[in-house]
Amino acid sequence: MLRLIIAGMLISTAAAQTTGTASPPPPKVTPLMSKDLQGIAGKEGTMLLVEYPPGGADPVHRHNASAFAYVLEGTVVMQMRGGPEITLTPGQTFFEAANDVHVIGRNASATQPAKFVVVLVKDVGAPVLIPAQ
């Protein structure tokens, strides 16, 4: 899981070096738990804590999972391909369907961190994050 995130960040960093622009700082992703879902063969629930540093952002990605997010602190900007850009504050939620591509995921602040919890319902053993174009 973390290798995919790190690989995505390395690709972003390499692209930034060739274009002369700096990449935003990557998020810190902490796995909290993962459990097989009883009564739903082949599916598991995975919970992650995502922390964006000030100015932090995700690379464009997808999950191949249903993803439920809950903002704990700070302000987060999210957008799915073809959807509106939305700004979320503590207590607000966000959903990504299994076929969505997450084109914007970033901290709205350049000075304050942001933190949110993500719960994924996915195939057992499937990667948490898949880099996308």
N, C-alpha and C positions, 0 to 999 in steps of 0.2 A: 504494500500500500504506500508506504512512505517513499519507496524507490520511484514509484510512478510520479508522485508529487515532485520529488527532487529532480527526476529526469525532465519533467515539464519545465521546471524552473531553470535548469541548465540550458535547455533549448531556448527559453526566453532570454537568458543572459547572453548566450552566443549571438542571437539575433540582434540584441541591443548593441553588442560590441561592434557588429558590422555596420550598423546604421548610425552609431555615434550617440544613441539615446540610452539613458540609464533605465534599467528595469526597476519596477517598484519592489520594495522588500516583500519576500514571500510570507505567507501565513505560517504559524506554528499549528500543526495538527496533532492532537493527542487522542489516541484511541481510548475510549472509556470502557466499552464492553461490546461483546458480540455473542449472540445466542441463537441457536437453531429455533425456529418458530414451530411450536407443536401444532399439529393439525394442518400445517401448510407445508407439504413435502417439498424438500429442496430449497426452502427459503430460510434466510436468517435476518435478524435485526442487528444492526451495527450502530453504535452511538459514538460520536466524535465531538471533541471540543475544538473549535477553530478560533484562533486568536490572530487578528490582523494588527500588526504594529502600525503606528502612525504612517499614513501614506501607503500602507500595504495593499496588495491585490493578488488575486488568483490568476493563473493562465486560463485561456479558453479551455473548457473541459466538459465532460459529460460523466454520468454515473452508471447508466444502465440499471437504474434502481429508482424506486420512489423515494424522494428525499424530503424530509420535513425539517425545517430550521426554525429555531427560536432564539431571538436576540437577547442576550444577557446584559450587555453594556456597550456603550458607544453608538455610532451610527454607521449602518452598512448600506451600500448601494448594490442592488442586484438587477440582472436582466437576463432573460432567456431569449434565444434567437427568435426574432419575429414578435416579441412581446415588448411591453413598455418598461422603461427603466424605473425602478421604484426605490425609495429610500425608507429604510426601516430603523426604528429606535427600540430601546428596551421594552420587552413584552410583546413585540410584534412578531408575526410568523411569515414563513415563505415556503412554497412548495415547488418541487421540480419533478416532473414526470420522467419516466424511464427513457423516453425518446427525446427529451429536451437537451439543448446544447446551452451551457451556461457561458454567455459571452461577456458579462460584466459581473464581477464579484470583488468589491473593494471597500476599504475603509473610507468613509466620507471625510474624515479628518486627517490633516497633516500633522496634528499635534497630540491627539488622544488615541489610545488603543481602542479596539472594538473586539467583542467576544460573542460567539454564538454556539449553540449546540445543534448538531445535525443527527437525525435518526434516519438511517437508510434501511429499506426493505429490499433485499437483493437475493440473487441466487447464492447458495452456499459456496464459499470459496472464490466468488467473483471479485475482481479488483474494485476498490472503493472509488477510484478516480481514473479516468481515461482521457489523456490529452486529446483535444479536438482542434479543428481549423475554424 
